Amino acid sequence: MSGGTMTGKTVVLTGATSGLGSVAAGRLASMGSRLVLVARNRTKAEAMVTGLRDKNPGLDAQILIADLSSLAAVRQLARELPEAAPRIDVLINNAGAIFNRRETTVDGLEMTFALNHMAYFLLTVSLLDRLKANPPARIVNVASEAHRSATLDFADLQTARHYSGWLAYRRSKLANILFTRELARRVRGSGLTVNCLHPGFVATSFGDNNKGPFRLAVGLAKRFMAISPGEGGETLVHAASAPELSSLSGVYFDKNKPREPSPAAQDGEAAKRLWDASEKLAAL
């Protein structure tokens, strides 16, 4: 992958100001991308853009503020994007988190499911016509190897019974892959590709929103087992920019290479059921 391969391409990136998002933003900026960065904290986002411009003079970057756990905020973001990005070449759904204690959003959705899956789903579907209007365009969904051994319980998608943060997170990452699979099927032949990836277990701020023993355990795991954000960002940037992937769709990547996800993640019927359930929850 060489610098400049993204010159003139507009990339919309959620979860832009920390961890993988900030690494991806930096690399895509150095490759000539025009960036639309979606973040929750304007001060943090503005400081990040200042740093990016110091390293990449002339960088075209805009900031949009949204709390992606709110369906109304996701819809508002989709309405604001046409002005910020008349053309979208790459949409990267990256924002996500893990919550040790069960929380609900303003919409009454379980927080992990809302942020890690519903935000991906609603933002992407809201932008789908615009993405398809500018082929070849790409959608990249950040998933995780955490999906393995998880299955979706369609009678309890909100994990109201027997909640644990790790269970909800694993299910949300399985949902990312199933969403990718079904979306790839629906847009086949349109010139729009959609892929997902495992970035690795990365030493980012992941899990820092929690307290007590859970936060300590995640912190120790990151200290001794995690890879650097720079390493983790490689597969994300590869999926967003590699020229050889321009016609590859519905694929799960790990270390820049296609990898077979779990059997549950290859269940086409579950992928359709999740799509239908997500449409109902988003009132589409």
C-alpha positions in Angstrom: 0.0 0.0 0.0 1.6 3.2 -1.1 1.0 6.8 0.0 -1.2 8.8 -2.3 -3.5 5.9 -3.2 -6.4 7.7 -1.6 -5.9 11.1 -3.1 -9.2 12.7 -3.8 -11.2 10.0 -2.0 -13.6 11.1 0.8 -13.6 8.9 3.9 -16.3 9.1 6.6 -14.9 7.6 9.8 -16.8 7.0 13.0 -15.1 6.7 16.4 -12.4 8.9 14.9 -10.7 10.4 17.9 -9.2 7.5 19.8 -7.6 4.1 19.3 -8.0 2.5 15.9 -10.0 5.5 14.6 -7.2 8.0 15.2 -4.6 5.7 13.7 -6.7 5.1 10.6 -7.3 8.9 10.3 -3.6 9.6 10.5 -2.7 7.0 7.8 -5.6 7.9 5.5 -4.6 11.6 5.8 -1.1 10.8 4.8 -2.4 8.9 1.8 -4.3 12.0 0.5 -7.8 11.3 1.7 -10.4 13.9 2.4 -11.7 13.1 5.9 -15.0 13.5 7.6 -14.5 12.5 11.2 -17.4 11.6 13.4 -16.8 12.0 17.1 -18.6 12.7 20.4 -16.2 15.3 21.8 -15.6 18.4 19.7 -12.6 19.7 21.6 -10.9 16.4 21.3 -11.7 16.2 17.6 -10.5 19.7 16.9 -7.2 19.0 18.6 -6.8 15.8 16.6 -7.5 17.6 13.3 -4.9 20.3 14.2 -2.4 17.6 14.8 -3.2 15.9 11.5 -2.9 19.2 9.6 0.5 19.8 11.2 1.7 16.6 9.7 -0.3 16.9 6.4 -0.4 20.5 5.3 -3.4 21.3 3.2 -5.4 18.4 4.6 -9.2 18.6 3.9 -10.9 17.4 7.1 -14.2 18.1 8.7 -15.7 17.2 12.0 -19.3 16.1 12.7 -20.4 15.5 16.3 -22.8 12.7 17.1 -23.7 10.4 20.0 -24.0 7.2 18.0 -25.9 5.4 20.7 -28.9 7.5 19.9 -31.0 6.6 16.8 -32.1 10.2 16.4 -28.4 11.4 16.5 -27.5 8.8 13.8 -30.4 10.1 11.6 -29.2 13.7 12.2 -25.7 12.7 11.2 -27.0 11.1 8.0 -28.8 14.4 7.2 -25.7 16.5 7.8 -23.3 14.3 5.8 -24.4 15.5 2.3 -23.1 19.0 2.9 -19.9 17.8 4.6 -19.4 15.0 2.0 -21.2 15.5 -1.3 -19.5 12.2 -2.4 -18.6 9.4 -0.1 -16.0 6.9 -1.3 -15.4 5.0 1.9 -17.6 4.7 5.0 -15.8 3.2 8.0 -18.0 2.0 10.9 -15.5 1.9 13.7 -17.1 3.4 16.8 -17.8 0.9 19.6 -17.4 0.0 23.3 -17.9 -2.6 25.9 -20.1 -2.1 29.0 -19.6 -4.2 32.1 -23.0 -3.2 33.5 -26.1 -3.2 31.5 -27.1 0.3 30.4 -29.9 1.4 28.1 -29.9 4.2 25.6 -32.5 7.0 25.2 -34.3 4.7 22.8 -34.4 1.9 25.4 -31.9 -0.3 23.6 -29.1 -2.1 25.4 -26.1 0.2 25.0 -23.6 -2.3 23.5 -26.1 -3.5 20.9 -27.1 0.1 20.1 -23.6 1.5 19.7 -21.8 -1.5 18.2 -24.5 -2.7 15.8 -27.5 -0.4 15.4 -25.3 2.7 14.7 -23.5 0.7 12.0 -26.8 -0.5 10.6 -28.8 2.8 10.6 -26.0 5.1 9.4 -25.1 2.7 6.5 -28.7 2.1 5.4 -29.4 5.9 5.6 -26.4 6.5 3.3 -26.9 3.5 1.0 -28.3 5.3 -2.0 -25.6 7.9 -2.0 -22.9 5.3 -1.7 -24.3 3.3 -4.5 -24.5 6.4 -6.7 -20.7 6.8 -6.6 -19.2 3.4 -7.5 -16.7 2.0 -6.7 -17.4 2.9 -3.1 -16.6 0.8 0.0 -18.1 0.1 3.4 -15.8 -1.2 6.1 -17.2 -2.6 9.4 -14.9 -3.1 12.4 -15.8 -6.5 13.9 -13.7 -8.8 16.1 -12.5 -12.3 16.7 -14.6 -12.0 19.9 -17.6 -13.1 17.7 -16.4 -16.7 17.9 -18.5 -18.9 20.2 -21.2 -16.3 20.2 -24.7 -16.8 18.9 -27.6 -14.4 18.6 -30.7 -15.0 20.7 -33.5 -13.4 18.6 -35.8 -13.7 21.6 -33.4 -11.6 23.6 -31.3 -9.4 21.3 -31.0 -6.8 24.0 -29.4 -9.3 26.4 -31.9 -8.5 29.1 -31.5 -12.0 30.6 -28.2 -13.1 32.1 -26.4 -10.0 31.0 -22.6 -9.8 31.0 -20.5 -7.2 29.2 -18.4 -9.8 27.5 -21.5 -11.7 26.2 -23.1 -8.5 24.9 -19.9 -7.5 23.2 -19.3 -10.8 21.5 -22.9 -10.8 20.2 -22.5 -7.3 18.9 -19.3 -8.3 17.0 -21.2 -11.3 15.5 -23.9 -8.9 14.5 -21.3 -6.8 12.7 -20.3 -9.8 10.5 -23.9 -10.9 9.9 -24.8 -7.4 8.9 -21.8 -7.3 6.5 -22.9 -10.6 5.0 -26.5 -9.5 4.4 -25.6 -6.1 3.1 -23.1 -7.6 0.7 -25.8 -9.8 -0.7 -28.2 -6.9 -1.1 -25.8 -4.6 -2.9 -24.2 -7.2 -5.1 -23.6 -5.9 -8.6 -24.0 -2.2 -7.6 -20.3 -1.3 -7.6 -20.5 -0.9 -3.8 -18.5 -3.4 -1.7 -18.8 -4.1 2.0 -16.3 -6.0 4.2 -15.5 -6.4 7.8 -12.4 -7.1 9.8 -10.7 -8.1 13.1 -8.1 -5.5 13.9 -6.5 -7.6 16.6 -6.6 -7.2 20.4 -5.4 -3.6 20.5 -4.0 -1.5 23.3 -6.5 1.4 23.0 -8.9 3.0 25.5 -11.2 0.0 25.0 -12.9 -0.8 28.3 -11.7 2.3 30.1 -15.3 3.5 30.4 -15.9 0.8 33.0 -14.9 0.7 36.7 -13.6 -1.7 39.3 -12.3 -5.2 38.7 -13.6 -5.3 35.1 -11.6 -2.3 34.0 -8.5 -3.6 35.9 -8.8 -7.0 34.1 -9.1 -5.4 30.7 -6.2 -3.1 31.5 -4.0 -6.0 32.5 -4.9 -8.0 29.4 -4.1 -5.0 27.2 -0.8 -4.5 28.9 0.4 -8.0 28.5 -1.4 -9.4 25.4 -2.4 -6.5 23.2 -0.8 -5.2 20.0 -0.1 -1.5 19.4 -2.8 0.7 17.8 -0.4 1.2 14.9 -0.4 -2.6 14.2 -4.2 -2.8 14.8 -4.8 0.0 12.3 -3.1 -1.8 9.5 -6.0 -4.2 8.6 -8.5 -1.3 8.9 -6.6 0.9 6.5 -5.9 -2.0 4.2 -9.7 -2.8 3.9 -10.4 0.8 3.2 -7.8 1.5 0.6 -6.1 -1.5 -1.0 -6.8 -1.3 -4.8 -6.9 -5.1 -5.1 -10.0 -5.2 -2.9 -12.1 -2.9 -5.1 -14.4 -5.8 -6.2 -14.2 -8.0 -3.2 -17.2 -8.0 -1.0 -18.7 -9.9 2.0 -15.3 -10.8 3.3 -14.0 -11.0 6.9 -10.3 -9.9 7.1 -7.7 -10.7 9.7 -4.1 -9.5 9.4 -4.9 -8.1 5.9 -6.0 -11.5 4.7 -9.5 -13.1 4.2 -10.4 -15.4 7.1 -13.4 -17.7 7.6 -15.5 -16.4 10.5 -17.4 -18.7 12.8 -20.2 -20.9 11.5 -22.7 -18.7 13.3 -21.3 -15.7 11.3 -21.9 -17.6 8.0 -25.6 -18.2 8.8 -27.5 -16.5 6.0 -30.8 -17.0 7.6 -29.6 -15.4 10.8 -28.2 -12.5 8.8 -31.6 -11.9 7.2 -33.4 -12.2 10.6 -31.0 -9.6 12.1 -31.6 -7.2 9.2 -35.4 -7.5 9.7 -35.1 -7.1 13.4 -32.8 -4.1 13.0 -35.2 -2.4 10.6 -38.0 -2.7 13.1 -35.9 -1.3 15.9 -34.9 1.6 13.7 -38.5 2.0 12.6 -37.5 1.9 8.9 
